[in-house]
Amino acid sequence: MASLVSIRTPRRLPKIPGCRLRSLSTDDRSLLARAAAGDASALEILMTRYSARVFRLAYGITRSAADAEEVAQDVFLQIVHKGAGFEGRAALGSWIYRITTNLSLNKRRGKRRELETSLDDLLPTYLPDGHRAGDRAFVLADWSRTPEHELLSGESRRILEAAIDRLPEHYRAVLVLKDVEELSNEEVAQIVGDTIAAVKTRLHRARMALREELTRHLGAGM
């Protein structure tokens, strides 16, 4: 299911291979200290290194290009204002992701809460005998053999994007961090400030919700 979650952003971003978060390097520490001291060239290097990831994560959570741009600006302002106090116990990338996630959640919470749906409304329901409830076409729907390019284009892509829009904010954040940014469960837990078990549960339920939307869509066409 993870391969289906590919956030389409409104501008082309560079491919970022291996998004695993590295430990704080001497170069990172130096750049952060210089940026916090007002060195514009150091801040520019940090922006070049992290801005694509910051924008992509912000867009994935806020679902708005304009909001993502504002979040990205605020992230680097915070890096300048709070960089001197960064203790380096975590990777710099993890710290930046955490700032981005918190600012994005605040932005989404303030402007677009009305778009979200209770996760229970997005999940499949089951009968007392354990069988899936609903139209027989939904029960029989099987998109496991559908080519990925078909699932990620056209009407199916629109359904998937709309389902991501409706996910409760904390489920969407975990989904984007794990399936788009390709972070480990441990890294996601550190960024969102939750347990690994809670991250796994949210991720599983978010993926189930997206699968259910596709199942209903494909089942309706049978």
N, C-alpha and C positions, 0 to 999 in steps of 0.2 A: 504493500500500500504506500510505502514511503515514496516510491518513485513517482507516484501520481501527483504529489504535492509540489508543484513547481510554480512559484508565484511569478506572475507576469507583471513586470514593472513597466512604467510608461516610457522609460528611456533605456538604451542599451548600456549595460554595466559590464565591466571586464570580468572574464572568467576567473574565479578565485579557487585554485586547486588546493585541496587539503585544508579545510577551515579549522583544523584542530588548533586549540589555543596554545601557543608556546609560552614557556615561563619568561619572566621579565629578564630581558637582556641588559647588559651595560649600556648598549646603544639606546634602548627604549627609555631607561632611567634617565640618561643624559638628555634625550629629546624632551621628555616630560618636564624635567627641571628647567630646561631652557625655555620651553613654551610657557610654563607658569611664571617665569621671570619676565615674560614679554618679548621673547625672541620670535619674531614672525616667521623666520626661515625654519625654525624647529617645528612650529605649529603647522606650517605648510607640508613638511615631510610627514608628520603624523596624519594629516588630512589625506595626503596621497596614499598612505598605507592603509587607512581604515575607513575613508569616507564611503567607498562603494558598499562595504559591509554594513555600515551604519545606515545608509539610505535604504538598502534592501530589507534589513530587519525592521526599520521604522515603517516602511511601506507595507510589509507583510502584516504588521500589527494594526496600523491605523487604517489601511486600505485606502489611503488618500495620498496622491503625489505631493500636493501642497502641504499637508500636515507632515509628511515625511521630510520635506525640505526644511520646515521649521524645526522639527526635532533634531535633524542633523546639525543645524546651526547652534541649537541649544546644547547639544552634546559637546561640541568643541569649545563652546564658551565655558562649560563646566570643567572641561579638561584644563583650561587656562586658569580658572578660579580655584579649582580644588587639586590640581596636579601636585602642588607642593606638599599636600598632606597625604598623598598616595604612599602607603607603606610598603607596597611590593610583595605582600604575602600571596597574592594571586597574580595570574598573568595579566598584563596590561590589557590585552584583548578582552579578557573576562570582565574586567572593570568597565571598559568602554561598552561592552554588550549590556552590562547591568544598568548603566546610566541610560543607554538607548531604550532598553526594555521599559524601565520605569517612566521615562518621559513619554514614550509612545502610549503606554497604558493610560497615563494621565490625560494625554491629548484625546485619545479615543473615548475615555470615560466622560470627558467634558462635552464632546460634540456628537457622538454617534451611538450612544447607548441604546437608542430606540431601534436600531437595526438588529440588535442581538436577540436571540431566541434561547429559551431554556434548553439545555442540552438534552434533557429527557424528551423534549418534543422532536428532536432530530434523530433519536436512536430507534432501532427496531423494537417492536413489542412482541411478546410471545404468549401463547395460550397455556393454560394449566398443564397440558400434556407435553409442553416443551417445544411444540411446533411454532413456526413463525406465523404471526397473525397478519391479516391483510389480504389483498387481492391475490388470487392464485398466480397471476403473472409475476407479482413481486416475489412470491415464494420460489418460483421456478427461474427467475432471472439469474443469469450467470454471465458476468462480463469478464471472467478471469482469462478468457481466450481472446478478448477483444484487443487488437493491436494498440500499444500504448499511444502511438501518434493519433489514433482516432479518439482515445479518451481525453487527450490533451488538446483537442482542437474542436472548433465548431460548438454545437449545442452542449456537448458533454463538458467542454471547458467552461462554458458559461455557468452550467449547473454547479460545477466544482467551485468556481470562484464565488458564486452566491452563497454556497454552503459555508465556505471559509468566512465570508462576511458575517454570517449569522452565529458563528461560534462565540460562546462567552469569552471575554477578553483573555483570561488566564489560560484557557485551553488553546486559544489561537496562538498565544505567545510561545507556549511549550511546543506546539506543532511547528511553528516557523523556525524556532531555534534548533529543533532536532532534525526535521525533515528537509528544511531549506538550507540552513547554515551548517547542517551535518555535524553538530556537536554531539559529544557523548552525553549519556544520561547524567553522569557526574557533573559535567560542565554546565548542563542546563539547570540542574538543581542548585548549583552554586550561584548562577546568575539570577534565578527567580527567588532564591532564598527559601527553598523548600527541600523536602527529603527526596531521595532518589525514588523511593516507593511511590510517593505522591506524583512525581513527574511521570513515572511509568503508567500510573493509573490514568492521569489526564491525557497522556499521549494515546493510550489505547482507546479511550472513549472518544477522543477527537477523531481518530482514524475511523472508528466505527460509524460516527455521525456522517463523515464524508462518504464512506462506502454505502451507507443507507440512502443518501441522496442519489448516488449514481444508480443504485439498485432500483429505486422507485422510477427513475428516469428511463432506464433501459427496460424495466418491466412494463412500463406504460406503452412502450413501443412494440411489444411482442404481439 
